[in-house]
Amino acid sequence: MTPFRPKGRHPREILNEIKWRGLPLEKCEIDLLHRGAPGDIITLKGNEVGLGKSFFSCGGTEIPYHRIQRIRYEGIEVFGRG
């Protein structure tokens, strides 16, 4: 199987592309800026989040997309900030 290569550049576009292609979101890991966590980063599985226009949700909390630092699909980085 060919590895996923996103066309989008913004985290929202990439996550939506995974969803639209019918790929399993549970194979996606999202590193998120979270002050107070070890290294200020927490990692979420793609199936733990709901996608919205300006925010995504996790456990009833809305989080802005700009907090996403890295997205990996099947262990391969498909988005990263510096």
N, C-alpha and C positions, 0 to 999 in steps of 0.2 A: 504494500500500500504506500502511496506517495505521501510524504509528510505534509502537514498543513502549512501553507505559506499564505498569510493574510494579504489581502489587497489594501486594506485600510491602514491608517497610521495612528489613529486615536484609539485609546483603550475601548471606548464604547463601540466604535466601528468593528474592531477585532472581535469582541465578544458577540456582537450581533451577527457577524459573519459566521462564526462557529455555529451559532444557533440556527441561522438561516440555511446553512449547508446540511443541517440535520446531524452534525457531529455531536458526540456525547460531551456535554459540558463537564461531566465528572472527571474527564481526562485533563481538565484545565486547572492550573494552580495560579492564584492571583496573590502577589505580594502587595501588601497595603501598608501605607504609612499610618502608624498607630502609636502616638506618643505614650510613653510609659511601658510599652511592651519591650521585651529584650531586643536591643538593637533598633527599637522604634518601628519594627516591622512585624506584621502578622501575616499568615498565609491562609487563604480561604480556597476551598474547592469550588469550581465553577457551578456545581449543582446546589451550592449554599446561597447563591445570590439571585436576585430578581433584577432584570434590566429595565431601566427607565430612560427618559430623555436626558435629563441633566444629572441624575443621581442613579445609583444602583442600591438595592436594599439587601440587608442581611439581618436576619433575626428581628425584623421590625424596625431596624434603624436605616435611615437613608444616608448614603455616603457619596460625596462627590467623586466623579471619575478621576479628577486630578490627583487624588490620593493613591491611585494605582501606580506602583513603582515598576512592576514587572509582571508579565503574563507568560506562563509556560504551557505549551500544549504537548502532551505525551513526553514531558521532560525537556522539550526544546523551546528556548526562549523565542517568542514571537513578538514581544514588546518589551522595551526596557528604557528607563530614563537614565542616561549617562552612566 
